[in-house]
Amino acid sequence: MSNLRISEVAALMGVSDDTVRRYIEQGRLTAIQLDSGRKGIEGRELAEFLLNNAEAPEPGTTVASSARNRMRGIVTRIVKDTVMAQVEMQAGPFLLVSLMSRDSVDELGLEVGSIAVASVKSTHVVVEVPES
């Protein structure tokens, strides 16, 4: 289970550390004591919070795009069968879905609340685990 520092939570949500602290004060998120003695949030709780509070952004107008995009996010849902798996990630306001082998999910150690990086190219979404 991933436990995240407030600064990590803020970066994943695209908000300031103070906003995360306000969410804790308001009871929208529950703080835990990390091994370092600092406050943090359980990854599973953050994943649930983001999933329940996600709002689709307006598409807006783009002036440029890249063939490859890397988005850091948190795993919000995993559905496995005997061979394949569906992994859903929330990266800021964006929900990303990747279909991959069950073995890949197991080898990456992915679970709800895991931090991961989605690399998007054309029709493929590759999920990577960042260094701690």
N, C-alpha and C positions, 0 to 999 in steps of 0.2 A: 504494500500500500504506500502510495506517495503522500508525504506530508510536505507542504510547501510553505516557504517563507512569505510574509506579506508582500515583499517586493516582487517575488515570482508570481504571486496571484495577480498583483496589479498589472504586471507586464502581459500576462496571458489574457486579462480582461480588457487591456487597452485603457486603463484608468490610472489614477495616481495612488500611491500608497495611502494617502489620507482618505481617499474614497473607500478603499477596502476597510480601513479602520472605522469609518462611519457605518459601513454595512455591518460590521461586528457590533458596534454600539447600538445599532437599530435592531439587532437580532436577526438580520437577514442572512448572516454567516456566523458560524460558531468558531471561536478561536480555540486552539489547543496549545499546549506548552510543548515546544520542540526540544530535542535533546540539547540544543545550544542554550536553552533557557528563554529564547525569544518566542513570541507568539507566531502561530502559523495556522494554516487551514488544511484539513484532510483533503486529499485529491478527489476522493469519491464525493465528498460534499460539494466541492467546487464544481465538479462535472455536473452534478444534479442541479445546482444553482444556475449554471450557464445554460443548461438545456431548458430549464423552466423559464428563464428570463430572456432568451434569445429573441431579438427582433430583426426581421429581415430589413437590411438597409435599402434605401432607394438606389436603383442601379446607377444613376448618374451618367455623365458623359465621360468617356475615356479619351485621352489624347495620345496614349501610347500603351503598348502592352509588351510583355516578354514571353518568350516561348517556354520559359521555366520559372515557376514561382515556388518559393519555400515558405510555408506558414507553420509557425510553432503554435501548438494548441494542446488541448487535453482530451483524452479519450472519454467519450460519454456513453458509448454502447458498443458491445461486441456480441455478435450472434455467430455461433460456431455449429457446423455439422461435422460429419466424419472427415471430409476432405477440405472444404472451403470455410472461409469466415468473412463476415461483413464487419468492418470497423468504422464507427462514426466518431468524428472528432469535431470539437467546437474550437475554432481559431478566431477569436474576437467574435464578430457578429456572423461569421460564416460557418455553416455546417458542411463538413467534408465527409464523403463516404468512400471507403476503399474496399474492394473485394480482393482477397488474397488467400493463400493457402492457410489452413489451420496450423500447419507446421511453422509458417512464418510468424503468426501471432504468438505461438508458444516460444519460439526461438528468441523473439524480441522481448518476451516477458510482458506483453501488453495486457492491461486490465483496465477496467473503468477507473479513471482517476490518474492514469499514467500520462506523463508529458511526452509528446512525440512531435516530430516535424513531418508535415505532409509536403512532398515534392510533387508538383503538378506539371505535367507535360502532356499536351495534346489530350489523348483519351486515357492516360494512365495517372493514377495517384499512387505514389510510393510512400510508405510510412517508415520513418527512421527514428531511432531513439537517440536524443542528444546526450553528450557527455554531462555528467553530474557536476 
